[in-house]
Amino acid sequence: MKVRIDRIARDIEIINSFTSTPGRGITRFTFSEPYMQARAYLAEELQKIGARVATTPGGNLCGRIEGGMTGLPSVMTGSHIDSVLHGGRFDGVAGVVAALEAARVMAEEKPAHRHPVDVVVFAEEEGSRFGSVMIGSRAWIGKLTSEDLNRLKDQDGVSYAAAMADAGIAPEAASLLRPGMVKAMIELHIEQSLVLESKGLSIGVVEGINGIKQFAVSLTGVSNHAGATPMGLRHDALQGAARVIAAVEEIAVQEPGATTVATVGVLTCEPGQANVIPGKVRFTLDIRDLDSGRIDQAARRIMSVIQKTCQDRGLAFDIQPRSDTPPVRLSKEVVRLIETTAREKGIKTLRMPSGALHDSSILPEVTEVGMIFVPSKAGRSHCPEEETNLEDIGAGAELLLGAVAKLAS
Amino acid sequence: MKVRIDRIARDIEIINSFTSTPGRGITRFTFSEPYMQARAYLAEELQKIGARVATTPGGNLCGRIEGGMTGLPSVMTGSHIDSVLHGGRFDGVAGVVAALEAARVMAEEKPAHRHPVDVVVFAEEEGSRFGSVMIGSRAWIGKLTSEDLNRLKDQDGVSYAAAMADAGIAPEAASLLRPGMVKAMIELHIEQSLVLESKGLSIGVVEGINGIKQFAVSLTGVSNHAGATPMGLRHDALQGAARVIAAVEEIAVQEPGATTVATVGVLTCEPGQANVIPGKVRFTLDIRDLDSGRIDQAARRIMSVIQKTCQDRGLAFDIQPRSDTPPVRLSKEVVRLIETTAREKGIKTLRMPSGALHDSSILPEVTEVGMIFVPSKAGRSHCPEEETNLEDIGAGAELLLGAVAKLAS
């Protein structure tokens, strides 16, 4: 059994012909006209290989190829086709076309499989239209109710439920996804970072989704004349912040395993004049790791640097927690199965965390989940320059096929 | 001869009764109604002691007390009464009331003096109304022409020249201030910083006005996902900037004499999102010293840190000079005369640079200039909290009186 790269390339081409911003990247908001055109193409391709196609709660598309036995849980694979504004050609699409091609090969070669195989297109993963991410998968497992789907609105005030109805789709399979209904789920996705490229690898095996803690920090000193205040008499909030920011990097780098990432993405100075010493500096702090203990440890160490720096420099500080998303561990069994399959096919892999959230962060509540990453050129994503080699997507699809076939056997 | 603090207190009270923002600090823009009321009070007080009052080119008020000999150059003292928006009660006013009180005592006690004494109220020192600082003194010495005064406009489009005419004043003494016309000029001013207070001194003797070099710096790295990009693969512009900012302080502190001050007052991150690594950071750099060699040395050392930091971190940089004001050395003779007079009166002094610009930065082109600083509480200035002890102003006025009397003798 082998996937065909030419068919994958054609699928990518056709799906990306549907965009609201031709020539300026891919813009394909959930339930928009280009979205429904791409979705119709996928439904048709799934029907061609004998799949039974249905819309699930939350507006996800699910194409099922039945297995040799009835009543067994399915093996699921898929991703999303909605995009950010002026996004790229591969975020989501790579996983959908890999799943479709894997299903095609299984339909053609008919390996003995008892479990049904589900190819899924999750709706509104990016949150670009309705302002909230992974709506389709969260609604399917019952984490969002129909009231939620009436409440979530786009910029024009159209609700998620109304947009679904306007697009002419209604959940045919009304039942929610419950534990026991799916044996395992595997999502292929582009990495959206530089790790695989920098190591010259085609495949990453995702062992979990990073947890995130965000804080809003402010340091307060004394705003004074930049010309008349000697260095020794200053309480410069930005000078304090500079030491804290340097420590944020040093602490993240020193964490055992070096998987912790910590970022200051926004910083503002008050009063913000070239000739006035900053009296107040506000900045954000974003700490992520697969291990919540390491997040907390890094946070504690950074807080203690803030405290010490402010004490030394006569500054006051304020630290407000802003968000706290716990890490998600993916299935050890599925991770091992993917790795074993890769070894059999002679594909080198790297275990890694996912820094970004995916529908695969939601599904561990109902099934065993694994993810396959393929490289992003220069780590670029969510932009028209987003690029992944067809050969890498091919290798990922080949691995996905092998793993899904084994799980379904 | 002794100045009277009660008269100084009364002058300060009356002048500050004229403000456009009662209860919210002093706002007294040049040639505005409160400005002209304060100016009229000063003209009257000067006339009471027999001074001949005139408006000079540039709209400055000059009250002359004649000396024993005609044709000799005058000894000048004064400051300004225009303020910033919601400013304080002492910036400028302290120097004007000290000059007025010194002239009063000389008029009363009639010490033998051959040289005339000029009490001057310089116009538009702050630049609050016409957007350009020290217009009065620059126009008086011919650095600004009458075309310039027609070109410089306030927010309502009223030119400096028209505002003068509207206020009903025209230069009676049409002649510019030329070398030889003034023997020496001494300005008393509040320090606007913390040095005197921190040393428990009442008097600073200003030996020069700091020169200023300002730069606009930008560091460019790669903007990437804060969750998906491992620390080792980042080119974080803000992490680079943090090292540079820390070095700015360290280099200034290490400069010999420790008179150099260096400040980063504004910093912005792009794209400026909590979950995105800053791809570009822009910041200002302001370096000041009384010695332009030390400014250049600090600038060179900071530039070399920028270069090295960017090389180490794979960042690009751009450095644009923004302004370059050379330092002004005040008169060694006048500085020594003020110090000698202070010693005779048992007043302890500290030689220091002025971090801010004053009319005294302009006048060295035409005469020997000295400045006396009195302490600012907590270094606050340009705000309603600006405060100086009456006793300190009294000590400064006493010293000013002694120095002016000696120079005029």
Chai-1 contact restraints between the chains, C-beta under 6 A:
chainA,res_idxA,chainB,res_idxB,connection_type,confidence,min_distance_angstrom,max_distance_angstrom,comment,restraint_id
A,Q192,B,H225,contact,1.0,0.0,6.0,A-B,restraint_1
A,Q192,B,A228,contact,1.0,0.0,6.0,A-B,restraint_2
A,S193,B,A228,contact,1.0,0.0,6.0,A-B,restraint_3
A,S193,B,T229,contact,1.0,0.0,6.0,A-B,restraint_4
A,L194,B,L233,contact,1.0,0.0,6.0,A-B,restraint_5
A,V195,B,P230,contact,1.0,0.0,6.0,A-B,restraint_6
A,S198,B,L233,contact,1.0,0.0,6.0,A-B,restraint_7
A,N210,B,G227,contact,1.0,0.0,6.0,A-B,restraint_8
A,Q214,B,A274,contact,1.0,0.0,6.0,A-B,restraint_9
A,N224,B,G379,contact,1.0,0.0,6.0,A-B,restraint_10
A,H225,B,Q192,contact,1.0,0.0,6.0,A-B,restraint_11
A,H225,B,G355,contact,1.0,0.0,6.0,A-B,restraint_12
A,A226,B,T263,contact,1.0,0.0,6.0,A-B,restraint_13
A,A226,B,G265,contact,1.0,0.0,6.0,A-B,restraint_14
A,A226,B,D286,contact,1.0,0.0,6.0,A-B,restraint_15
A,G227,B,N210,contact,1.0,0.0,6.0,A-B,restraint_16
A,G227,B,R288,contact,1.0,0.0,6.0,A-B,restraint_17
A,G227,B,G355,contact,1.0,0.0,6.0,A-B,restraint_18
A,G227,B,A356,contact,1.0,0.0,6.0,A-B,restraint_19
A,A228,B,Q192,contact,1.0,0.0,6.0,A-B,restraint_20
A,A228,B,S193,contact,1.0,0.0,6.0,A-B,restraint_21
A,A228,B,G355,contact,1.0,0.0,6.0,A-B,restraint_22
A,A228,B,A356,contact,1.0,0.0,6.0,A-B,restraint_23
A,T229,B,S193,contact,1.0,0.0,6.0,A-B,restraint_24
A,M231,B,A252,contact,1.0,0.0,6.0,A-B,restraint_25
A,M231,B,V253,contact,1.0,0.0,6.0,A-B,restraint_26
A,M231,B,V261,contact,1.0,0.0,6.0,A-B,restraint_27
A,L233,B,L194,contact,1.0,0.0,6.0,A-B,restraint_28
A,L233,B,S198,contact,1.0,0.0,6.0,A-B,restraint_29
A,L238,B,V264,contact,1.0,0.0,6.0,A-B,restraint_30
A,Q239,B,E249,contact,1.0,0.0,6.0,A-B,restraint_31
A,A242,B,A242,contact,1.0,0.0,6.0,A-B,restraint_32
A,A242,B,I245,contact,1.0,0.0,6.0,A-B,restraint_33
A,A242,B,A246,contact,1.0,0.0,6.0,A-B,restraint_34
A,I245,B,A242,contact,1.0,0.0,6.0,A-B,restraint_35
A,A246,B,A242,contact,1.0,0.0,6.0,A-B,restraint_36
A,E249,B,Q239,contact,1.0,0.0,6.0,A-B,restraint_37
A,A252,B,M231,contact,1.0,0.0,6.0,A-B,restraint_38
A,V253,B,M231,contact,1.0,0.0,6.0,A-B,restraint_39
A,V261,B,M231,contact,1.0,0.0,6.0,A-B,restraint_40
A,T263,B,A226,contact,1.0,0.0,6.0,A-B,restraint_41
A,T263,B,I277,contact,1.0,0.0,6.0,A-B,restraint_42
A,V264,B,L238,contact,1.0,0.0,6.0,A-B,restraint_43
A,G265,B,A226,contact,1.0,0.0,6.0,A-B,restraint_44
A,G265,B,Q273,contact,1.0,0.0,6.0,A-B,restraint_45
A,G265,B,A274,contact,1.0,0.0,6.0,A-B,restraint_46
A,G265,B,V276,contact,1.0,0.0,6.0,A-B,restraint_47
A,V266,B,C269,contact,1.0,0.0,6.0,A-B,restraint_48
A,V266,B,G272,contact,1.0,0.0,6.0,A-B,restraint_49
A,V266,B,A274,contact,1.0,0.0,6.0,A-B,restraint_50
A,L267,B,L267,contact,1.0,0.0,6.0,A-B,restraint_51
A,L267,B,C269,contact,1.0,0.0,6.0,A-B,restraint_52
A,C269,B,V266,contact,1.0,0.0,6.0,A-B,restraint_53
A,C269,B,L267,contact,1.0,0.0,6.0,A-B,restraint_54
A,G272,B,V266,contact,1.0,0.0,6.0,A-B,restraint_55
A,Q273,B,G265,contact,1.0,0.0,6.0,A-B,restraint_56
A,A274,B,Q214,contact,1.0,0.0,6.0,A-B,restraint_57
A,A274,B,G265,contact,1.0,0.0,6.0,A-B,restraint_58
A,A274,B,V266,contact,1.0,0.0,6.0,A-B,restraint_59
A,A274,B,T284,contact,1.0,0.0,6.0,A-B,restraint_60
A,A274,B,D286,contact,1.0,0.0,6.0,A-B,restraint_61
A,N275,B,D286,contact,1.0,0.0,6.0,A-B,restraint_62
A,V276,B,G265,contact,1.0,0.0,6.0,A-B,restraint_63
A,I277,B,T263,contact,1.0,0.0,6.0,A-B,restraint_64
A,T284,B,A274,contact,1.0,0.0,6.0,A-B,restraint_65
A,D286,B,A226,contact,1.0,0.0,6.0,A-B,restraint_66
A,D286,B,A274,contact,1.0,0.0,6.0,A-B,restraint_67
A,D286,B,N275,contact,1.0,0.0,6.0,A-B,restraint_68
A,R288,B,G227,contact,1.0,0.0,6.0,A-B,restraint_69
A,G355,B,H225,contact,1.0,0.0,6.0,A-B,restraint_70
A,G355,B,G227,contact,1.0,0.0,6.0,A-B,restraint_71
A,G355,B,A228,contact,1.0,0.0,6.0,A-B,restraint_72
A,A356,B,G227,contact,1.0,0.0,6.0,A-B,restraint_73
A,A356,B,A228,contact,1.0,0.0,6.0,A-B,restraint_74
A,G379,B,N224,contact,1.0,0.0,6.0,A-B,restraint_75
